[in-house]
Amino acid sequence: MEEVGEATTINAREGGKAPSGQRLGNYIVLEELGGGGMATIYKGQHAFLDRPVAIKELKSRFRRDIELQDRFQREARAAATLPHRNIVQVYDFWRDREHRYLVMELVEGLDAAAILRRVGRIPPHAALALVAQVCAGLTFAHARGIIHRDLKPSNLLITREGVAKLGDFGIAHLMDTPGLTQPGQTLGTLAYMSPEQIRGERLTPASDVFSLGIVLYELLTGQRPFAEDETESVTAKILADRPVPPRRVKSGVPRAAQRIVLKCLRKRPDRRFQTCAALERAIGRVLGGKPADWEILLRRYLELLPAEGEAPPHLGRRLRARGHFARRLRRFTLTAGLAAAAAWTGLALTEAGPTLGPALKRVQSVLPSLPAWSAPGSGGPEHGPRPPRSRTTRPAARGAPVERRN
């Protein structure tokens, strides 16, 4: 690649757009990808390694906001300690005068929010495969003491190969240490917060489990479980209301997936899945197969995804993990075998009644409460004379005492 001249910075620009070919440190800007309220993201390339990257620049209007600058740098530090297949990797961070730049892995694909805007909701097995992969990344982060705190569809990215990646650790929290949050302040997206996060309490991995449950609910149904209305705020609903079961919103949601979602959304942290690893195992029992099969499933889903404006296809049984049908076949075979064994046992008892009778009578001598044996077809076990039932006479007049006969 031809070497570019002296490094320059992107100064405050009208509209925040960087010209193509602009040099930022060791990187060349190729185009603007978009961004949020805090930062602008560019597609770039390393000037010497030819590696494609995403360059995140803190917007110039926040250059005097010390808290946002600290949060931006915290995202770089948090993600840099998490080398995992299901987490967006951070390559570089630097400051140039009043500007802050973060260089990350370029994920070519779609985020879950973009998919929801396009088709409304995601087929159950594709949604479960996406969340299961994110669980693997969160398990890795939790093992290093990092709580994400800002799980939402826009932070869940899917590559063209079907690999799910978790991004935006900008407000990640290190467990058992004080963070940037001040008393009375909450960081994150309100609609996806856990009850304990809203209350400002100590956070555990179960907090991320709750937020991931909200995301999974939305992926399955196209609706959030807690939505603000005229009478109640979203935070009040998260703290007090039970979510409507997903199957009442969309009947096509599998019952097993509904059980997983509702367990994630329990108010008390100790009643949810305690770890994302436990949540991943529960999803794996529904999907079948292995994580590599879940990636194949997501890749197939992206291939079938319609373009914007087109109606979503009816996927039906076309999206299943590779081990799904084998697992169901094993379950059917086991059930059929147990049923056959029960039928054979019943037939054997019928034919061998006189032989088993003496043995059961010996057991009855030890356990007198066991009914006496009688061969099948002879009227059932001998229970002996039935004790007389107590009867009551109907009172002749209201208020008269009831006569009881024993």
C-alpha positions as CSV (number, residue, x, y, z in Angstrom):
1,M,0.0,0.0,0.0
2,E,1.3,3.5,-0.8
3,E,2.4,5.3,2.3
4,V,0.5,8.4,3.2
5,G,2.1,11.6,4.4
6,E,2.2,13.1,7.9
7,A,-0.6,12.2,10.3
8,T,-3.4,14.6,10.6
9,T,-6.5,14.8,12.8
10,I,-10.1,15.3,11.9
11,N,-10.9,18.6,13.5
12,A,-14.4,19.9,14.3
13,R,-16.4,19.5,11.1
14,E,-19.8,20.6,10.1
15,G,-22.0,17.6,10.1
16,G,-19.3,15.4,11.6
17,K,-18.3,14.0,8.2
18,A,-14.7,12.9,7.5
19,P,-13.4,13.2,3.9
20,S,-12.4,9.9,2.4
21,G,-8.7,9.3,2.5
22,Q,-8.1,11.4,5.6
23,R,-5.4,10.1,7.9
24,L,-5.9,9.5,11.6
25,G,-2.8,8.3,13.3
26,N,-1.9,5.0,11.6
27,Y,-5.3,4.7,10.0
28,I,-7.0,5.9,6.8
29,V,-10.6,6.9,6.8
30,L,-12.6,5.2,4.0
31,E,-16.2,6.3,4.8
32,E,-18.6,7.3,7.5
33,L,-20.6,4.4,8.9
34,G,-22.9,6.3,11.3
35,G,-22.9,6.7,15.0
36,G,-25.0,7.6,18.0
37,G,-25.4,10.6,20.2
38,M,-21.9,10.4,21.7
39,A,-19.6,9.3,18.9
40,T,-19.2,9.0,15.1
41,I,-18.0,5.8,13.6
42,Y,-15.9,5.5,10.4
43,K,-14.8,2.6,8.3
44,G,-11.0,2.7,8.0
45,Q,-7.9,0.7,7.3
46,H,-4.5,0.4,8.9
47,A,-2.0,2.4,6.8
48,F,0.6,-0.4,6.9
49,L,-1.1,-3.7,7.8
50,D,-4.1,-3.2,5.4
51,R,-6.4,-4.4,8.1
52,P,-10.0,-3.1,8.0
53,V,-11.1,-1.4,11.2
54,A,-13.9,0.7,12.7
55,I,-12.8,4.1,14.1
56,K,-14.9,5.6,16.8
57,E,-14.4,9.3,17.4
58,L,-15.9,11.1,20.4
59,K,-18.0,14.0,19.0
60,S,-16.4,17.5,19.4
61,R,-19.2,18.9,21.4
62,F,-18.3,16.5,24.3
63,R,-14.6,17.5,24.3
64,R,-15.0,19.4,27.6
65,D,-17.2,16.7,29.2
66,I,-14.7,14.9,31.5
67,E,-17.2,12.2,32.4
68,L,-17.9,11.2,28.9
69,Q,-14.2,11.2,28.0
70,D,-13.6,8.9,31.0
71,R,-16.4,6.6,29.8
72,F,-15.0,6.5,26.3
73,Q,-11.6,5.5,27.6
74,R,-13.2,3.0,30.0
75,E,-14.8,1.3,27.0
76,A,-11.4,0.9,25.4
77,R,-9.8,-0.5,28.5
78,A,-12.7,-2.9,29.3
79,A,-13.0,-4.3,25.8
80,A,-9.2,-4.6,25.4
81,T,-9.1,-7.1,28.3
82,L,-11.7,-9.3,26.6
83,P,-10.2,-11.3,23.7
84,H,-13.2,-13.5,22.8
85,R,-14.8,-14.6,19.6
86,N,-18.2,-13.2,20.6
87,I,-17.0,-9.8,21.7
88,V,-16.0,-6.9,19.4
89,Q,-12.2,-6.5,19.7
90,V,-10.5,-3.2,20.5
91,Y,-7.2,-2.6,18.7
92,D,-6.1,0.9,19.6
93,F,-6.9,4.0,21.6
94,W,-5.3,7.4,21.5
95,R,-5.9,11.1,22.3
96,D,-4.9,13.9,20.0
97,R,-5.4,17.3,21.6
98,E,-9.1,17.5,22.4
99,H,-10.1,14.4,20.4
100,R,-10.5,10.8,21.5
101,Y,-10.3,7.9,19.0
102,L,-11.1,4.2,19.6
103,V,-10.1,1.6,16.9
104,M,-12.2,-1.6,16.9
105,E,-12.8,-4.7,14.9
106,L,-14.9,-4.0,11.8
107,V,-18.0,-6.2,12.0
108,E,-19.5,-6.5,8.5
109,G,-23.0,-7.7,8.9
110,L,-26.1,-6.4,10.8
111,D,-27.0,-5.6,14.3
112,A,-30.2,-7.1,15.9
113,A,-31.9,-3.7,16.0
114,A,-31.5,-3.3,12.2
115,I,-33.0,-6.7,11.7
116,L,-36.0,-5.9,13.9
117,R,-36.6,-2.7,12.0
118,R,-36.6,-4.7,8.7
119,V,-38.7,-7.7,9.5
120,G,-40.3,-7.0,12.9
121,R,-39.1,-10.1,14.8
122,I,-36.6,-12.9,14.4
123,P,-37.6,-16.6,14.1
124,P,-37.3,-18.4,17.4
125,H,-34.3,-20.7,16.7
126,A,-32.4,-17.8,15.1
127,A,-33.1,-15.6,18.1
128,L,-32.0,-18.3,20.5
129,A,-28.8,-19.0,18.5
130,L,-28.0,-15.2,18.7
131,V,-28.6,-14.9,22.4
132,A,-26.7,-18.2,23.1
133,Q,-23.6,-16.8,21.4
134,V,-23.9,-13.5,23.3
135,C,-24.1,-15.5,26.5
136,A,-20.7,-17.1,25.7
137,G,-19.1,-13.6,25.4
138,L,-20.8,-12.4,28.6
139,T,-19.6,-15.4,30.5
140,F,-16.1,-14.5,29.5
141,A,-16.6,-10.9,30.6
142,H,-18.2,-11.9,33.9
143,A,-15.3,-14.3,34.7
144,R,-13.1,-11.2,34.5
145,G,-15.4,-9.2,36.8
146,I,-17.0,-7.0,34.1
147,I,-20.8,-6.3,33.9
148,H,-21.9,-4.9,30.6
149,R,-24.9,-2.9,31.9
150,D,-26.1,-1.8,28.4
151,L,-27.4,-4.9,26.6
152,K,-29.8,-4.0,23.9
153,P,-30.4,-5.1,20.2
154,S,-28.2,-2.4,18.7
155,N,-25.2,-3.8,20.7
156,L,-25.7,-7.3,19.4
157,L,-24.0,-7.7,16.0
158,I,-24.0,-10.6,13.6
159,T,-21.2,-11.1,11.0
160,R,-21.9,-12.5,7.6
161,E,-20.5,-15.9,8.8
162,G,-23.2,-16.0,11.5
163,V,-21.0,-15.1,14.5
164,A,-22.7,-13.0,17.1
165,K,-20.6,-10.3,18.7
166,L,-21.3,-8.1,21.7
167,G,-20.2,-4.5,21.5
168,D,-20.2,-1.1,23.3
169,F,-18.7,-1.6,26.8
170,G,-18.8,2.2,27.3
171,I,-20.6,1.9,30.7
172,A,-19.3,-1.5,31.7
173,H,-18.9,-1.9,35.4
174,L,-16.2,-3.8,37.3
175,M,-17.8,-5.9,40.0
176,D,-17.1,-5.0,43.6
177,T,-15.6,-1.7,42.7
178,P,-17.1,1.8,42.6
179,G,-17.9,3.0,39.1
180,L,-18.6,6.3,37.4
181,T,-22.2,6.3,38.5
182,Q,-23.1,8.9,41.1
183,P,-25.8,8.5,43.8
184,G,-29.2,9.0,42.2
185,Q,-27.8,8.5,38.7
186,T,-28.4,5.5,36.4
187,L,-26.4,4.6,33.3
188,G,-27.8,2.5,30.5
189,T,-30.9,2.3,28.5
190,L,-34.0,2.4,30.7
191,A,-36.1,-0.1,28.7
192,Y,-33.4,-2.8,29.2
193,M,-32.3,-2.2,32.8
194,S,-32.7,-4.7,35.6
195,P,-34.6,-3.8,38.7
196,E,-31.4,-3.6,40.8
197,Q,-29.7,-1.5,38.2
198,I,-32.6,1.0,38.3
199,R,-32.4,1.1,42.1
200,G,-28.6,1.6,42.0
201,E,-27.9,-1.6,43.9
202,R,-24.8,-3.8,43.7
203,L,-24.8,-5.6,40.3
204,T,-24.1,-9.2,39.6
205,P,-24.1,-11.3,36.4
206,A,-27.8,-11.8,37.0
207,S,-28.4,-8.2,36.1
208,D,-27.1,-8.8,32.6
209,V,-29.3,-12.0,32.5
210,F,-32.4,-9.8,33.1
211,S,-31.4,-7.4,30.4
212,L,-30.7,-10.2,28.0
213,G,-34.1,-11.6,28.8
214,I,-35.7,-8.3,27.7
215,V,-33.7,-8.5,24.4
216,L,-34.7,-12.1,23.8
217,Y,-38.4,-11.3,24.5
218,E,-38.2,-8.5,21.9
219,L,-36.4,-10.7,19.3
220,L,-39.1,-13.4,19.7
221,T,-42.2,-11.1,19.7
222,G,-41.2,-7.8,18.2
223,Q,-42.3,-6.1,21.3
224,R,-40.6,-5.1,24.6
225,P,-42.0,-6.7,27.8
226,F,-42.0,-3.4,29.6
227,A,-43.2,-0.4,27.5
228,E,-44.0,3.0,28.8
229,D,-47.7,4.2,28.6
230,E,-49.8,7.0,29.8
231,T,-50.3,5.6,33.2
232,E,-46.9,4.1,34.1
233,S,-43.3,4.6,33.3
234,V,-41.1,1.9,32.0
235,T,-39.0,1.8,35.1
236,A,-42.1,1.4,37.3
237,K,-43.2,-1.5,35.1
238,I,-39.8,-3.1,35.4
239,L,-39.8,-2.8,39.2
240,A,-43.4,-4.0,39.8
241,D,-45.2,-5.6,36.8
242,R,-45.0,-9.1,35.5
243,P,-44.4,-9.4,31.7
244,V,-47.0,-10.8,29.5
245,P,-45.9,-14.3,28.5
246,P,-44.4,-14.2,25.0
247,R,-46.8,-16.8,23.6
248,R,-49.7,-14.5,24.3
249,V,-48.1,-11.9,22.1
250,K,-46.9,-14.4,19.4
251,S,-48.3,-17.9,19.5
252,G,-45.4,-19.3,17.5
253,V,-42.9,-18.8,20.3
254,P,-41.9,-22.3,21.6
255,R,-43.0,-23.1,25.2
256,A,-39.4,-23.9,26.1
257,A,-38.3,-20.5,24.9
258,Q,-41.0,-18.8,26.9
259,R,-39.9,-20.6,30.1
260,I,-36.4,-19.4,29.5
261,V,-37.5,-15.8,28.9
262,L,-39.8,-15.6,32.0
263,K,-37.1,-17.1,34.2
264,C,-34.7,-14.4,33.0
265,L,-37.2,-11.7,33.8
266,R,-37.9,-12.6,37.5
267,K,-37.6,-9.6,39.7
268,R,-35.4,-11.2,42.3
269,P,-31.9,-11.8,41.0
270,D,-31.6,-15.1,43.0
271,R,-34.5,-16.5,41.1
272,R,-33.1,-16.0,37.7
273,F,-30.4,-17.9,35.9
274,Q,-27.5,-17.0,38.1
275,T,-25.0,-17.0,35.2
276,C,-25.0,-16.5,31.5
277,A,-23.4,-19.9,31.3
278,A,-26.5,-21.5,32.8
279,L,-28.7,-19.5,30.4
280,E,-26.6,-20.7,27.5
281,R,-27.0,-24.3,28.6
282,A,-30.8,-23.9,28.9
283,I,-30.9,-22.5,25.3
284,G,-28.6,-25.2,24.1
285,R,-31.1,-27.9,25.3
286,V,-33.8,-26.2,23.1
287,L,-31.6,-25.7,20.1
288,G,-29.6,-28.9,20.1
289,G,-26.3,-29.1,18.3
290,K,-23.1,-27.2,19.2
291,P,-22.1,-23.5,19.1
292,A,-20.6,-24.1,15.6
293,D,-24.1,-25.2,14.5
294,W,-25.7,-22.1,15.9
295,E,-23.3,-20.0,13.8
296,I,-24.4,-21.9,10.7
297,L,-28.0,-21.4,11.6
298,L,-27.5,-17.6,11.9
299,R,-25.6,-17.5,8.7
300,R,-28.4,-19.2,6.9
301,Y,-30.9,-16.8,8.5
302,L,-28.9,-13.8,7.2
303,E,-28.8,-15.4,3.7
304,L,-32.7,-15.7,3.8
305,L,-33.2,-12.2,5.2
306,P,-35.2,-10.1,2.8
307,A,-34.1,-6.7,1.6
308,E,-35.7,-3.6,3.2
309,G,-39.3,-3.2,2.1
310,E,-39.7,-6.9,1.3
311,A,-42.0,-9.1,3.2
312,P,-40.2,-11.6,5.5
313,P,-40.3,-15.2,4.2
314,H,-42.1,-18.0,6.0
315,L,-39.1,-19.9,7.3
316,G,-41.0,-22.6,9.2
317,R,-38.7,-25.6,9.9
318,R,-35.9,-24.4,7.6
319,L,-34.1,-22.8,10.5
320,R,-33.0,-25.4,13.0
321,A,-29.6,-26.2,14.5
322,R,-28.1,-29.3,13.0
323,G,-28.6,-31.5,16.1
324,H,-32.2,-30.4,16.7
325,F,-33.9,-33.2,14.9
326,A,-31.5,-35.8,16.1
327,R,-32.2,-34.8,19.7
328,R,-35.9,-35.0,19.1
329,L,-35.5,-38.4,17.5
330,R,-33.6,-39.6,20.5
331,R,-36.3,-38.3,22.8
332,F,-39.1,-40.0,20.8
333,T,-37.1,-43.3,20.8
334,L,-36.7,-43.1,24.5
335,T,-40.4,-42.4,25.1
336,A,-41.4,-45.2,22.8
337,G,-39.1,-47.6,24.5
338,L,-40.4,-46.7,28.0
339,A,-44.0,-47.1,26.7
340,A,-43.2,-50.6,25.3
341,A,-41.4,-51.6,28.5
342,A,-44.4,-50.5,30.6
343,A,-46.8,-52.5,28.3
344,W,-44.6,-55.6,28.5
345,T,-44.4,-55.3,32.3
346,G,-48.2,-55.0,32.6
347,L,-48.6,-58.1,30.4
348,A,-46.1,-60.0,32.5
349,L,-47.9,-59.2,35.7
350,T,-51.2,-60.3,34.2
351,E,-49.9,-63.7,33.2
352,A,-47.9,-64.2,36.4
353,G,-50.5,-63.1,39.0
354,P,-50.6,-66.4,40.9
355,T,-46.8,-66.5,41.1
356,L,-46.4,-63.0,42.5
357,G,-49.3,-63.2,44.9
358,P,-47.5,-65.1,47.7
359,A,-44.5,-62.8,47.5
360,L,-46.8,-59.7,47.9
361,K,-48.6,-61.3,50.8
362,R,-45.2,-61.8,52.6
363,V,-44.5,-58.1,52.0
364,Q,-48.0,-57.3,53.4
365,S,-47.1,-59.0,56.6
366,V,-44.3,-56.5,57.1
367,L,-46.3,-53.5,55.8
368,P,-49.9,-54.2,56.9
369,S,-51.2,-51.1,55.1
370,L,-50.5,-52.7,51.7
371,P,-53.7,-54.0,50.2
372,A,-54.0,-57.8,50.0
373,W,-53.1,-59.2,46.5
374,S,-55.6,-60.7,44.2
375,A,-54.9,-61.8,40.7
376,P,-55.8,-59.3,37.9
377,G,-59.4,-59.8,36.7
378,S,-60.7,-61.0,40.1
379,G,-62.1,-57.8,41.2
380,G,-59.0,-56.0,42.3
381,P,-57.1,-55.9,45.7
382,E,-59.0,-57.1,48.7
383,H,-59.6,-54.1,50.9
384,G,-61.8,-55.8,53.5
385,P,-65.1,-54.5,54.7
386,R,-65.6,-50.8,54.1
387,P,-66.2,-48.7,57.3
388,P,-69.6,-47.1,57.6
389,R,-69.8,-43.6,56.2
390,S,-70.9,-40.8,58.4
391,R,-74.2,-39.3,57.4
392,T,-75.9,-36.1,58.3
393,T,-79.6,-35.5,58.5
394,R,-80.9,-32.4,56.9
395,P,-82.2,-30.0,59.6
396,A,-86.0,-29.7,59.8
397,A,-85.8,-25.9,60.2
398,R,-83.2,-23.2,59.8
399,G,-81.1,-22.8,62.8
400,A,-81.9,-26.3,64.2
401,P,-78.9,-28.3,65.3
402,V,-77.6,-30.9,62.9
403,E,-77.8,-34.5,64.1
404,R,-74.8,-36.6,63.2
405,R,-74.8,-40.4,63.2
406,N,-71.4,-42.1,63.7
